[in-house]
C-alpha cells in the first residue's frame, strides 16, 4: 500500500529517540543489575554444588607468596577500613547527612541500599554456609561463613551509592576513581589475609552492585538525584 514505507521512518525515528532518552537507564540496568546478577548466579551455583573453582586456591597461594610485614599491616588496616572502621560509619554518616539536608529520596536510596545489602549478605552467608579458606593460618581470622564476602559487598554498595549520587555532578569522575581504588583494595585485602576465596569477593562485588543499582533504578525511575522536587514522599502521592 502506498505510504506505508514512509510511515515506518517516523516510527523508527521515534523508537530511536526513546532509546536515546533512556540509554543511561538501560545501560545501568544491563551493566549494573543484569550482568552482576548473572555472575553471582554462576558463582552461587558452583558454591552450592561444592565444586572447587580452579582460580581460587591458585590466586590465594600467589597472594600469600607476596606477604611481608609491611604488606600485612597495610592490608589489615585496609580490611578494617573496609567494614567496621570505614564503610559502616560512612554509611551511617551519609544517611544522616542526606536526612539533615532533607534530601528524602536520596536518603531513602542510601538507607535502603545499605540496610538491604547487610541483610542480604547475612542471609546469603547462612544459606550457602561456605567454609573459610584454610590454606594457612590467617593473621586476621574470621569465624563466620565465607560466601559472599561482606567486606566486598559492603564496600561495593557504598561506592555504588556514592557514584550514582555524584554522577550528575562535577564530582563524578573523582568519586568514581576513589570508589574504584577503595573497592579494589578492600576486595584484595580479603584473599591476601586468607579469610576469603577470590570467588567470595567476586560474589560480594556482584551482589552489592546489583542491589544498589536496582534500588537506584526503582527510586529514581522518573527523576534524577538532586533535582528540585525529588522528595519522594510528596511526589509519590
Biotite code that builds the C-alpha atoms (Angstrom):
import biotite.structure as struc

atoms = struc.array([
    struc.Atom([0.000, 0.000, 0.000], chain_id="A", res_id=1, res_name="UNK", atom_name="CA", element="C"),
    struc.Atom([1.389, 3.472, -0.867], chain_id="A", res_id=2, res_name="UNK", atom_name="CA", element="C"),
    struc.Atom([2.641, 5.467, 2.026], chain_id="A", res_id=3, res_name="UNK", atom_name="CA", element="C"),
    struc.Atom([3.323, 2.528, 4.315], chain_id="A", res_id=4, res_name="UNK", atom_name="CA", element="C"),
    struc.Atom([7.158, 2.526, 3.916], chain_id="A", res_id=5, res_name="UNK", atom_name="CA", element="C"),
    struc.Atom([7.248, 6.279, 4.501], chain_id="A", res_id=6, res_name="UNK", atom_name="CA", element="C"),
    struc.Atom([5.234, 5.887, 7.689], chain_id="A", res_id=7, res_name="UNK", atom_name="CA", element="C"),
    struc.Atom([7.820, 3.451, 9.044], chain_id="A", res_id=8, res_name="UNK", atom_name="CA", element="C"),
    struc.Atom([10.570, 6.097, 9.142], chain_id="A", res_id=9, res_name="UNK", atom_name="CA", element="C"),
    struc.Atom([8.877, 8.392, 11.660], chain_id="A", res_id=10, res_name="UNK", atom_name="CA", element="C"),
    struc.Atom([8.130, 5.356, 13.788], chain_id="A", res_id=11, res_name="UNK", atom_name="CA", element="C"),
    struc.Atom([11.746, 4.211, 13.634], chain_id="A", res_id=12, res_name="UNK", atom_name="CA", element="C"),
    struc.Atom([12.859, 7.749, 14.428], chain_id="A", res_id=13, res_name="UNK", atom_name="CA", element="C"),
    struc.Atom([10.529, 7.849, 17.430], chain_id="A", res_id=14, res_name="UNK", atom_name="CA", element="C"),
    struc.Atom([11.844, 4.482, 18.612], chain_id="A", res_id=15, res_name="UNK", atom_name="CA", element="C"),
    struc.Atom([15.444, 5.695, 18.294], chain_id="A", res_id=16, res_name="UNK", atom_name="CA", element="C"),
    struc.Atom([14.525, 8.822, 20.263], chain_id="A", res_id=17, res_name="UNK", atom_name="CA", element="C"),
    struc.Atom([13.013, 6.748, 23.055], chain_id="A", res_id=18, res_name="UNK", atom_name="CA", element="C"),
    struc.Atom([16.124, 4.561, 23.201], chain_id="A", res_id=19, res_name="UNK", atom_name="CA", element="C"),
    struc.Atom([18.428, 7.590, 23.295], chain_id="A", res_id=20, res_name="UNK", atom_name="CA", element="C"),
    struc.Atom([16.375, 9.158, 26.038], chain_id="A", res_id=21, res_name="UNK", atom_name="CA", element="C"),
    struc.Atom([16.651, 6.024, 28.155], chain_id="A", res_id=22, res_name="UNK", atom_name="CA", element="C"),
    struc.Atom([20.190, 4.997, 27.226], chain_id="A", res_id=23, res_name="UNK", atom_name="CA", element="C"),
    struc.Atom([21.570, 5.685, 30.695], chain_id="A", res_id=24, res_name="UNK", atom_name="CA", element="C"),
    struc.Atom([18.742, 3.758, 32.328], chain_id="A", res_id=25, res_name="UNK", atom_name="CA", element="C"),
    struc.Atom([19.212, 0.776, 30.007], chain_id="A", res_id=26, res_name="UNK", atom_name="CA", element="C"),
    struc.Atom([22.994, 0.800, 30.445], chain_id="A", res_id=27, res_name="UNK", atom_name="CA", element="C"),
    struc.Atom([22.676, 0.786, 34.218], chain_id="A", res_id=28, res_name="UNK", atom_name="CA", element="C"),
    struc.Atom([20.042, -1.944, 34.045], chain_id="A", res_id=29, res_name="UNK", atom_name="CA", element="C"),
    struc.Atom([22.323, -4.176, 31.966], chain_id="A", res_id=30, res_name="UNK", atom_name="CA", element="C"),
    struc.Atom([25.770, -3.397, 33.410], chain_id="A", res_id=31, res_name="UNK", atom_name="CA", element="C"),
    struc.Atom([24.664, -2.639, 36.956], chain_id="A", res_id=32, res_name="UNK", atom_name="CA", element="C"),
    struc.Atom([21.951, -5.225, 37.542], chain_id="A", res_id=33, res_name="UNK", atom_name="CA", element="C"),
    struc.Atom([21.596, -7.983, 34.942], chain_id="A", res_id=34, res_name="UNK", atom_name="CA", element="C"),
    struc.Atom([25.287, -8.700, 34.310], chain_id="A", res_id=35, res_name="UNK", atom_name="CA", element="C"),
    struc.Atom([26.235, -8.781, 38.021], chain_id="A", res_id=36, res_name="UNK", atom_name="CA", element="C"),
    struc.Atom([23.209, -10.986, 38.776], chain_id="A", res_id=37, res_name="UNK", atom_name="CA", element="C"),
    struc.Atom([24.320, -13.425, 36.088], chain_id="A", res_id=38, res_name="UNK", atom_name="CA", element="C"),
    struc.Atom([27.851, -13.523, 37.554], chain_id="A", res_id=39, res_name="UNK", atom_name="CA", element="C"),
    struc.Atom([26.523, -14.024, 41.073], chain_id="A", res_id=40, res_name="UNK", atom_name="CA", element="C"),
    struc.Atom([24.226, -16.834, 39.902], chain_id="A", res_id=41, res_name="UNK", atom_name="CA", element="C"),
    struc.Atom([27.148, -18.608, 38.209], chain_id="A", res_id=42, res_name="UNK", atom_name="CA", element="C"),
    struc.Atom([29.324, -18.339, 41.308], chain_id="A", res_id=43, res_name="UNK", atom_name="CA", element="C"),
    struc.Atom([26.478, -19.313, 43.634], chain_id="A", res_id=44, res_name="UNK", atom_name="CA", element="C"),
    struc.Atom([25.775, -22.422, 41.568], chain_id="A", res_id=45, res_name="UNK", atom_name="CA", element="C"),
    struc.Atom([29.393, -23.539, 41.905], chain_id="A", res_id=46, res_name="UNK", atom_name="CA", element="C"),
    struc.Atom([29.365, -22.872, 45.647], chain_id="A", res_id=47, res_name="UNK", atom_name="CA", element="C"),
    struc.Atom([26.040, -24.704, 46.054], chain_id="A", res_id=48, res_name="UNK", atom_name="CA", element="C"),
    struc.Atom([27.416, -27.735, 44.209], chain_id="A", res_id=49, res_name="UNK", atom_name="CA", element="C"),
    struc.Atom([30.512, -27.504, 46.453], chain_id="A", res_id=50, res_name="UNK", atom_name="CA", element="C"),
    struc.Atom([32.761, -27.531, 43.408], chain_id="A", res_id=51, res_name="UNK", atom_name="CA", element="C"),
    struc.Atom([36.255, -26.056, 43.690], chain_id="A", res_id=52, res_name="UNK", atom_name="CA", element="C"),
    struc.Atom([36.891, -23.129, 41.350], chain_id="A", res_id=53, res_name="UNK", atom_name="CA", element="C"),
    struc.Atom([40.163, -23.510, 39.533], chain_id="A", res_id=54, res_name="UNK", atom_name="CA", element="C"),
    struc.Atom([41.361, -19.963, 40.230], chain_id="A", res_id=55, res_name="UNK", atom_name="CA", element="C"),
    struc.Atom([40.577, -19.810, 43.964], chain_id="A", res_id=56, res_name="UNK", atom_name="CA", element="C"),
    struc.Atom([43.447, -21.741, 45.527], chain_id="A", res_id=57, res_name="UNK", atom_name="CA", element="C"),
    struc.Atom([45.932, -20.640, 42.861], chain_id="A", res_id=58, res_name="UNK", atom_name="CA", element="C"),
    struc.Atom([45.253, -16.937, 43.476], chain_id="A", res_id=59, res_name="UNK", atom_name="CA", element="C"),
    struc.Atom([45.285, -17.394, 47.242], chain_id="A", res_id=60, res_name="UNK", atom_name="CA", element="C"),
    struc.Atom([48.688, -19.048, 47.132], chain_id="A", res_id=61, res_name="UNK", atom_name="CA", element="C"),
    struc.Atom([50.026, -16.403, 44.745], chain_id="A", res_id=62, res_name="UNK", atom_name="CA", element="C"),
    struc.Atom([48.930, -13.614, 47.088], chain_id="A", res_id=63, res_name="UNK", atom_name="CA", element="C"),
    struc.Atom([50.355, -15.437, 50.101], chain_id="A", res_id=64, res_name="UNK", atom_name="CA", element="C"),
    struc.Atom([53.731, -15.605, 48.346], chain_id="A", res_id=65, res_name="UNK", atom_name="CA", element="C"),
    struc.Atom([53.830, -11.795, 48.334], chain_id="A", res_id=66, res_name="UNK", atom_name="CA", element="C"),
    struc.Atom([53.352, -11.389, 52.071], chain_id="A", res_id=67, res_name="UNK", atom_name="CA", element="C"),
    struc.Atom([55.643, -9.160, 54.112], chain_id="A", res_id=68, res_name="UNK", atom_name="CA", element="C"),
    struc.Atom([55.348, -7.448, 57.493], chain_id="A", res_id=69, res_name="UNK", atom_name="CA", element="C"),
    struc.Atom([54.636, -4.082, 55.859], chain_id="A", res_id=70, res_name="UNK", atom_name="CA", element="C"),
    struc.Atom([52.034, -5.528, 53.498], chain_id="A", res_id=71, res_name="UNK", atom_name="CA", element="C"),
    struc.Atom([50.448, -7.436, 56.393], chain_id="A", res_id=72, res_name="UNK", atom_name="CA", element="C"),
    struc.Atom([49.971, -4.227, 58.372], chain_id="A", res_id=73, res_name="UNK", atom_name="CA", element="C"),
    struc.Atom([48.652, -2.357, 55.342], chain_id="A", res_id=74, res_name="UNK", atom_name="CA", element="C"),
    struc.Atom([46.094, -4.993, 54.375], chain_id="A", res_id=75, res_name="UNK", atom_name="CA", element="C"),
    struc.Atom([44.905, -5.494, 57.949], chain_id="A", res_id=76, res_name="UNK", atom_name="CA", element="C"),
    struc.Atom([44.251, -1.738, 58.116], chain_id="A", res_id=77, res_name="UNK", atom_name="CA", element="C"),
    struc.Atom([42.544, -1.730, 54.699], chain_id="A", res_id=78, res_name="UNK", atom_name="CA", element="C"),
    struc.Atom([40.394, -4.676, 55.759], chain_id="A", res_id=79, res_name="UNK", atom_name="CA", element="C"),
    struc.Atom([39.293, -2.874, 58.938], chain_id="A", res_id=80, res_name="UNK", atom_name="CA", element="C"),
    struc.Atom([38.554, 0.263, 56.916], chain_id="A", res_id=81, res_name="UNK", atom_name="CA", element="C"),
    struc.Atom([36.518, -1.853, 54.520], chain_id="A", res_id=82, res_name="UNK", atom_name="CA", element="C"),
    struc.Atom([33.978, -2.652, 57.194], chain_id="A", res_id=83, res_name="UNK", atom_name="CA", element="C"),
    struc.Atom([33.721, -1.659, 60.845], chain_id="A", res_id=84, res_name="UNK", atom_name="CA", element="C"),
    struc.Atom([36.051, 1.367, 60.886], chain_id="A", res_id=85, res_name="UNK", atom_name="CA", element="C"),
    struc.Atom([35.252, 2.764, 57.452], chain_id="A", res_id=86, res_name="UNK", atom_name="CA", element="C"),
    struc.Atom([32.278, 1.503, 55.489], chain_id="A", res_id=87, res_name="UNK", atom_name="CA", element="C"),
    struc.Atom([29.819, 1.205, 58.387], chain_id="A", res_id=88, res_name="UNK", atom_name="CA", element="C"),
    struc.Atom([30.498, 4.683, 59.871], chain_id="A", res_id=89, res_name="UNK", atom_name="CA", element="C"),
    struc.Atom([30.396, 6.294, 56.414], chain_id="A", res_id=90, res_name="UNK", atom_name="CA", element="C"),
    struc.Atom([27.107, 4.508, 55.640], chain_id="A", res_id=91, res_name="UNK", atom_name="CA", element="C"),
    struc.Atom([25.599, 5.982, 58.800], chain_id="A", res_id=92, res_name="UNK", atom_name="CA", element="C"),
    struc.Atom([27.063, 9.473, 58.328], chain_id="A", res_id=93, res_name="UNK", atom_name="CA", element="C"),
    struc.Atom([25.986, 9.689, 54.687], chain_id="A", res_id=94, res_name="UNK", atom_name="CA", element="C"),
    struc.Atom([22.452, 8.604, 55.514], chain_id="A", res_id=95, res_name="UNK", atom_name="CA", element="C"),
    struc.Atom([22.204, 11.112, 58.381], chain_id="A", res_id=96, res_name="UNK", atom_name="CA", element="C"),
    struc.Atom([23.643, 13.899, 56.233], chain_id="A", res_id=97, res_name="UNK", atom_name="CA", element="C"),
    struc.Atom([21.078, 13.305, 53.491], chain_id="A", res_id=98, res_name="UNK", atom_name="CA", element="C"),
    struc.Atom([18.297, 13.302, 56.077], chain_id="A", res_id=99, res_name="UNK", atom_name="CA", element="C"),
    struc.Atom([19.637, 16.537, 57.606], chain_id="A", res_id=100, res_name="UNK", atom_name="CA", element="C"),
    struc.Atom([19.652, 18.158, 54.139], chain_id="A", res_id=101, res_name="UNK", atom_name="CA", element="C"),
    struc.Atom([16.077, 16.944, 53.647], chain_id="A", res_id=102, res_name="UNK", atom_name="CA", element="C"),
    struc.Atom([17.025, 15.073, 50.512], chain_id="A", res_id=103, res_name="UNK", atom_name="CA", element="C"),
    struc.Atom([14.367, 12.471, 51.189], chain_id="A", res_id=104, res_name="UNK", atom_name="CA", element="C"),
    struc.Atom([14.673, 10.444, 48.007], chain_id="A", res_id=105, res_name="UNK", atom_name="CA", element="C"),
    struc.Atom([18.475, 10.356, 48.154], chain_id="A", res_id=106, res_name="UNK", atom_name="CA", element="C"),
    struc.Atom([18.325, 9.427, 51.851], chain_id="A", res_id=107, res_name="UNK", atom_name="CA", element="C"),
    struc.Atom([15.822, 6.660, 51.145], chain_id="A", res_id=108, res_name="UNK", atom_name="CA", element="C"),
    struc.Atom([18.112, 5.331, 48.412], chain_id="A", res_id=109, res_name="UNK", atom_name="CA", element="C"),
    struc.Atom([21.146, 5.257, 50.716], chain_id="A", res_id=110, res_name="UNK", atom_name="CA", element="C"),
    struc.Atom([19.324, 3.750, 53.699], chain_id="A", res_id=111, res_name="UNK", atom_name="CA", element="C"),
    struc.Atom([17.578, 1.032, 51.695], chain_id="A", res_id=112, res_name="UNK", atom_name="CA", element="C"),
    struc.Atom([20.783, 0.210, 49.798], chain_id="A", res_id=113, res_name="UNK", atom_name="CA", element="C"),
    struc.Atom([22.956, -0.036, 52.923], chain_id="A", res_id=114, res_name="UNK", atom_name="CA", element="C"),
    struc.Atom([20.454, -1.849, 55.138], chain_id="A", res_id=115, res_name="UNK", atom_name="CA", element="C"),
    struc.Atom([19.306, -4.240, 52.426], chain_id="A", res_id=116, res_name="UNK", atom_name="CA", element="C"),
    struc.Atom([22.877, -5.065, 51.448], chain_id="A", res_id=117, res_name="UNK", atom_name="CA", element="C"),
    struc.Atom([23.784, -6.015, 55.026], chain_id="A", res_id=118, res_name="UNK", atom_name="CA", element="C"),
    struc.Atom([20.667, -8.162, 55.454], chain_id="A", res_id=119, res_name="UNK", atom_name="CA", element="C"),
    struc.Atom([21.169, -9.854, 52.099], chain_id="A", res_id=120, res_name="UNK", atom_name="CA", element="C"),
    struc.Atom([24.777, -10.650, 52.959], chain_id="A", res_id=121, res_name="UNK", atom_name="CA", element="C"),
    struc.Atom([23.874, -12.218, 56.293], chain_id="A", res_id=122, res_name="UNK", atom_name="CA", element="C"),
    struc.Atom([21.050, -14.294, 54.804], chain_id="A", res_id=123, res_name="UNK", atom_name="CA", element="C"),
    struc.Atom([23.135, -15.406, 51.825], chain_id="A", res_id=124, res_name="UNK", atom_name="CA", element="C"),
    struc.Atom([26.018, -16.498, 54.046], chain_id="A", res_id=125, res_name="UNK", atom_name="CA", element="C"),
    struc.Atom([23.577, -18.529, 56.146], chain_id="A", res_id=126, res_name="UNK", atom_name="CA", element="C"),
    struc.Atom([22.082, -20.057, 53.002], chain_id="A", res_id=127, res_name="UNK", atom_name="CA", element="C"),
    struc.Atom([25.322, -21.241, 51.391], chain_id="A", res_id=128, res_name="UNK", atom_name="CA", element="C"),
    struc.Atom([27.342, -21.878, 54.575], chain_id="A", res_id=129, res_name="UNK", atom_name="CA", element="C"),
    struc.Atom([30.643, -21.952, 52.728], chain_id="A", res_id=130, res_name="UNK", atom_name="CA", element="C"),
    struc.Atom([33.623, -22.529, 54.990], chain_id="A", res_id=131, res_name="UNK", atom_name="CA", element="C"),
    struc.Atom([36.529, -20.110, 55.062], chain_id="A", res_id=132, res_name="UNK", atom_name="CA", element="C"),
    struc.Atom([39.819, -20.973, 53.312], chain_id="A", res_id=133, res_name="UNK", atom_name="CA", element="C"),
    struc.Atom([42.258, -22.939, 55.439], chain_id="A", res_id=134, res_name="UNK", atom_name="CA", element="C"),
    struc.Atom([45.433, -22.924, 53.350], chain_id="A", res_id=135, res_name="UNK", atom_name="CA", element="C"),
    struc.Atom([47.346, -21.126, 56.121], chain_id="A", res_id=136, res_name="UNK", atom_name="CA", element="C"),
    struc.Atom([46.706, -19.566, 59.499], chain_id="A", res_id=137, res_name="UNK", atom_name="CA", element="C"),
    struc.Atom([45.427, -16.027, 58.960], chain_id="A", res_id=138, res_name="UNK", atom_name="CA", element="C"),
    struc.Atom([46.743, -13.076, 60.935], chain_id="A", res_id=139, res_name="UNK", atom_name="CA", element="C"),
    struc.Atom([43.148, -11.725, 60.998], chain_id="A", res_id=140, res_name="UNK", atom_name="CA", element="C"),
    struc.Atom([40.960, -14.820, 61.376], chain_id="A", res_id=141, res_name="UNK", atom_name="CA", element="C"),
    struc.Atom([37.183, -14.799, 60.851], chain_id="A", res_id=142, res_name="UNK", atom_name="CA", element="C"),
    struc.Atom([34.565, -17.183, 62.238], chain_id="A", res_id=143, res_name="UNK", atom_name="CA", element="C"),
    struc.Atom([31.507, -16.526, 60.052], chain_id="A", res_id=144, res_name="UNK", atom_name="CA", element="C"),
    struc.Atom([30.719, -18.170, 56.714], chain_id="A", res_id=145, res_name="UNK", atom_name="CA", element="C"),
    struc.Atom([32.587, -17.154, 53.604], chain_id="A", res_id=146, res_name="UNK", atom_name="CA", element="C"),
    struc.Atom([30.285, -16.598, 50.583], chain_id="A", res_id=147, res_name="UNK", atom_name="CA", element="C"),
    struc.Atom([29.763, -13.828, 49.630], chain_id="A", res_id=148, res_name="UNK", atom_name="CA", element="C"),
    struc.Atom([32.359, -11.548, 51.189], chain_id="A", res_id=149, res_name="UNK", atom_name="CA", element="C"),
    struc.Atom([30.697, -8.987, 53.464], chain_id="A", res_id=150, res_name="UNK", atom_name="CA", element="C"),
    struc.Atom([33.620, -6.591, 53.060], chain_id="A", res_id=151, res_name="UNK", atom_name="CA", element="C"),
    struc.Atom([33.423, -6.766, 49.265], chain_id="A", res_id=152, res_name="UNK", atom_name="CA", element="C"),
    struc.Atom([29.638, -6.440, 49.237], chain_id="A", res_id=153, res_name="UNK", atom_name="CA", element="C"),
    struc.Atom([29.533, -3.595, 51.751], chain_id="A", res_id=154, res_name="UNK", atom_name="CA", element="C"),
    struc.Atom([32.285, -1.573, 50.094], chain_id="A", res_id=155, res_name="UNK", atom_name="CA", element="C"),
    struc.Atom([30.748, -2.086, 46.642], chain_id="A", res_id=156, res_name="UNK", atom_name="CA", element="C"),
    struc.Atom([27.333, -0.997, 47.912], chain_id="A", res_id=157, res_name="UNK", atom_name="CA", element="C"),
    struc.Atom([28.770, 2.163, 49.482], chain_id="A", res_id=158, res_name="UNK", atom_name="CA", element="C"),
    struc.Atom([30.840, 3.127, 46.456], chain_id="A", res_id=159, res_name="UNK", atom_name="CA", element="C"),
    struc.Atom([27.985, 2.403, 44.028], chain_id="A", res_id=160, res_name="UNK", atom_name="CA", element="C"),
    struc.Atom([25.671, 4.637, 46.059], chain_id="A", res_id=161, res_name="UNK", atom_name="CA", element="C"),
    struc.Atom([28.311, 7.389, 46.107], chain_id="A", res_id=162, res_name="UNK", atom_name="CA", element="C"),
    struc.Atom([28.996, 7.153, 42.360], chain_id="A", res_id=163, res_name="UNK", atom_name="CA", element="C"),
    struc.Atom([25.310, 7.141, 41.399], chain_id="A", res_id=164, res_name="UNK", atom_name="CA", element="C"),
    struc.Atom([24.555, 10.120, 43.635], chain_id="A", res_id=165, res_name="UNK", atom_name="CA", element="C"),
    struc.Atom([27.553, 12.012, 42.231], chain_id="A", res_id=166, res_name="UNK", atom_name="CA", element="C"),
    struc.Atom([27.018, 11.039, 38.590], chain_id="A", res_id=167, res_name="UNK", atom_name="CA", element="C"),
    struc.Atom([25.025, 14.158, 37.637], chain_id="A", res_id=168, res_name="UNK", atom_name="CA", element="C"),
    struc.Atom([27.505, 16.471, 39.363], chain_id="A", res_id=169, res_name="UNK", atom_name="CA", element="C"),
    struc.Atom([31.002, 17.713, 38.550], chain_id="A", res_id=170, res_name="UNK", atom_name="CA", element="C"),
    struc.Atom([32.403, 15.258, 41.114], chain_id="A", res_id=171, res_name="UNK", atom_name="CA", element="C"),
    struc.Atom([31.502, 12.131, 39.160], chain_id="A", res_id=172, res_name="UNK", atom_name="CA", element="C"),
    struc.Atom([34.985, 11.157, 37.944], chain_id="A", res_id=173, res_name="UNK", atom_name="CA", element="C"),
    struc.Atom([36.899, 11.902, 41.179], chain_id="A", res_id=174, res_name="UNK", atom_name="CA", element="C"),
    struc.Atom([34.274, 9.928, 43.117], chain_id="A", res_id=175, res_name="UNK", atom_name="CA", element="C"),
    struc.Atom([34.393, 7.109, 40.571], chain_id="A", res_id=176, res_name="UNK", atom_name="CA", element="C"),
    struc.Atom([38.211, 6.900, 40.702], chain_id="A", res_id=177, res_name="UNK", atom_name="CA", element="C"),
    struc.Atom([38.263, 6.925, 44.511], chain_id="A", res_id=178, res_name="UNK", atom_name="CA", element="C"),
    struc.Atom([35.453, 4.362, 44.644], chain_id="A", res_id=179, res_name="UNK", atom_name="CA", element="C"),
    struc.Atom([37.199, 2.008, 42.211], chain_id="A", res_id=180, res_name="UNK", atom_name="CA", element="C"),
    struc.Atom([40.501, 2.191, 44.106], chain_id="A", res_id=181, res_name="UNK", atom_name="CA", element="C"),
    struc.Atom([38.882, 1.688, 47.509], chain_id="A", res_id=182, res_name="UNK", atom_name="CA", element="C"),
    struc.Atom([36.694, -1.233, 46.425], chain_id="A", res_id=183, res_name="UNK", atom_name="CA", element="C"),
    struc.Atom([39.614, -2.943, 44.708], chain_id="A", res_id=184, res_name="UNK", atom_name="CA", element="C"),
    struc.Atom([41.899, -2.621, 47.734], chain_id="A", res_id=185, res_name="UNK", atom_name="CA", element="C"),
    struc.Atom([39.243, -3.870, 50.154], chain_id="A", res_id=186, res_name="UNK", atom_name="CA", element="C"),
    struc.Atom([38.479, -6.818, 47.890], chain_id="A", res_id=187, res_name="UNK", atom_name="CA", element="C"),
    struc.Atom([42.173, -7.640, 47.507], chain_id="A", res_id=188, res_name="UNK", atom_name="CA", element="C"),
    struc.Atom([42.752, -7.497, 51.264], chain_id="A", res_id=189, res_name="UNK", atom_name="CA", element="C"),
    struc.Atom([40.405, -10.391, 51.985], chain_id="A", res_id=190, res_name="UNK", atom_name="CA", element="C"),
    struc.Atom([42.151, -13.158, 49.988], chain_id="A", res_id=191, res_name="UNK", atom_name="CA", element="C"),
    struc.Atom([45.528, -11.653, 50.914], chain_id="A", res_id=192, res_name="UNK", atom_name="CA", element="C"),
    struc.Atom([44.662, -12.256, 54.573], chain_id="A", res_id=193, res_name="UNK", atom_name="CA", element="C"),
    struc.Atom([43.475, -15.767, 53.707], chain_id="A", res_id=194, res_name="UNK", atom_name="CA", element="C"),
    struc.Atom([39.935, -15.271, 55.017], chain_id="A", res_id=195, res_name="UNK", atom_name="CA", element="C"),
    struc.Atom([38.081, -15.308, 51.681], chain_id="A", res_id=196, res_name="UNK", atom_name="CA", element="C"),
    struc.Atom([38.336, -17.071, 48.366], chain_id="A", res_id=197, res_name="UNK", atom_name="CA", element="C"),
    struc.Atom([38.586, -14.765, 45.327], chain_id="A", res_id=198, res_name="UNK", atom_name="CA", element="C"),
    struc.Atom([35.177, -16.096, 44.256], chain_id="A", res_id=199, res_name="UNK", atom_name="CA", element="C"),
    struc.Atom([33.745, -14.823, 47.570], chain_id="A", res_id=200, res_name="UNK", atom_name="CA", element="C"),
    struc.Atom([34.980, -11.343, 46.677], chain_id="A", res_id=201, res_name="UNK", atom_name="CA", element="C"),
    struc.Atom([33.590, -11.530, 43.140], chain_id="A", res_id=202, res_name="UNK", atom_name="CA", element="C"),
    struc.Atom([30.258, -12.692, 44.546], chain_id="A", res_id=203, res_name="UNK", atom_name="CA", element="C"),
    struc.Atom([30.206, -9.829, 47.051], chain_id="A", res_id=204, res_name="UNK", atom_name="CA", element="C"),
    struc.Atom([31.028, -7.259, 44.388], chain_id="A", res_id=205, res_name="UNK", atom_name="CA", element="C"),
    struc.Atom([28.344, -8.607, 42.052], chain_id="A", res_id=206, res_name="UNK", atom_name="CA", element="C"),
    struc.Atom([25.664, -8.729, 44.752], chain_id="A", res_id=207, res_name="UNK", atom_name="CA", element="C"),
    struc.Atom([26.471, -5.269, 46.115], chain_id="A", res_id=208, res_name="UNK", atom_name="CA", element="C"),
    struc.Atom([26.462, -3.661, 42.662], chain_id="A", res_id=209, res_name="UNK", atom_name="CA", element="C"),
    struc.Atom([23.238, -5.359, 41.559], chain_id="A", res_id=210, res_name="UNK", atom_name="CA", element="C"),
    struc.Atom([21.401, -4.456, 44.755], chain_id="A", res_id=211, res_name="UNK", atom_name="CA", element="C"),
    struc.Atom([22.468, -0.797, 44.892], chain_id="A", res_id=212, res_name="UNK", atom_name="CA", element="C"),
    struc.Atom([21.882, -0.232, 41.171], chain_id="A", res_id=213, res_name="UNK", atom_name="CA", element="C"),
    struc.Atom([18.499, -1.951, 41.375], chain_id="A", res_id=214, res_name="UNK", atom_name="CA", element="C"),
    struc.Atom([17.380, 0.246, 44.284], chain_id="A", res_id=215, res_name="UNK", atom_name="CA", element="C"),
    struc.Atom([18.521, 3.322, 42.359], chain_id="A", res_id=216, res_name="UNK", atom_name="CA", element="C"),
    struc.Atom([16.544, 2.353, 39.267], chain_id="A", res_id=217, res_name="UNK", atom_name="CA", element="C"),
    struc.Atom([13.404, 1.868, 41.350], chain_id="A", res_id=218, res_name="UNK", atom_name="CA", element="C"),
    struc.Atom([13.626, 5.100, 43.357], chain_id="A", res_id=219, res_name="UNK", atom_name="CA", element="C"),
    struc.Atom([14.890, 7.334, 40.547], chain_id="A", res_id=220, res_name="UNK", atom_name="CA", element="C"),
    struc.Atom([12.942, 5.882, 37.631], chain_id="A", res_id=221, res_name="UNK", atom_name="CA", element="C"),
    struc.Atom([11.301, 9.271, 36.945], chain_id="A", res_id=222, res_name="UNK", atom_name="CA", element="C"),
    struc.Atom([13.705, 11.786, 38.468], chain_id="A", res_id=223, res_name="UNK", atom_name="CA", element="C"),
    struc.Atom([17.421, 12.348, 38.819], chain_id="A", res_id=224, res_name="UNK", atom_name="CA", element="C"),
    struc.Atom([19.218, 12.889, 42.145], chain_id="A", res_id=225, res_name="UNK", atom_name="CA", element="C"),
    struc.Atom([19.430, 16.474, 43.474], chain_id="A", res_id=226, res_name="UNK", atom_name="CA", element="C"),
    struc.Atom([16.655, 17.847, 41.260], chain_id="A", res_id=227, res_name="UNK", atom_name="CA", element="C"),
    struc.Atom([14.103, 20.115, 42.870], chain_id="A", res_id=228, res_name="UNK", atom_name="CA", element="C"),
    struc.Atom([11.017, 18.205, 43.867], chain_id="A", res_id=229, res_name="UNK", atom_name="CA", element="C"),
    struc.Atom([12.920, 14.969, 44.434], chain_id="A", res_id=230, res_name="UNK", atom_name="CA", element="C"),
    struc.Atom([11.309, 14.453, 47.816], chain_id="A", res_id=231, res_name="UNK", atom_name="CA", element="C"),
    struc.Atom([9.866, 11.066, 47.215], chain_id="A", res_id=232, res_name="UNK", atom_name="CA", element="C"),
    struc.Atom([7.109, 11.248, 49.834], chain_id="A", res_id=233, res_name="UNK", atom_name="CA", element="C"),
    struc.Atom([5.355, 14.198, 48.175], chain_id="A", res_id=234, res_name="UNK", atom_name="CA", element="C"),
    struc.Atom([5.850, 13.006, 44.608], chain_id="A", res_id=235, res_name="UNK", atom_name="CA", element="C"),
    struc.Atom([4.543, 9.545, 45.427], chain_id="A", res_id=236, res_name="UNK", atom_name="CA", element="C"),
    struc.Atom([1.065, 10.925, 46.111], chain_id="A", res_id=237, res_name="UNK", atom_name="CA", element="C"),
])
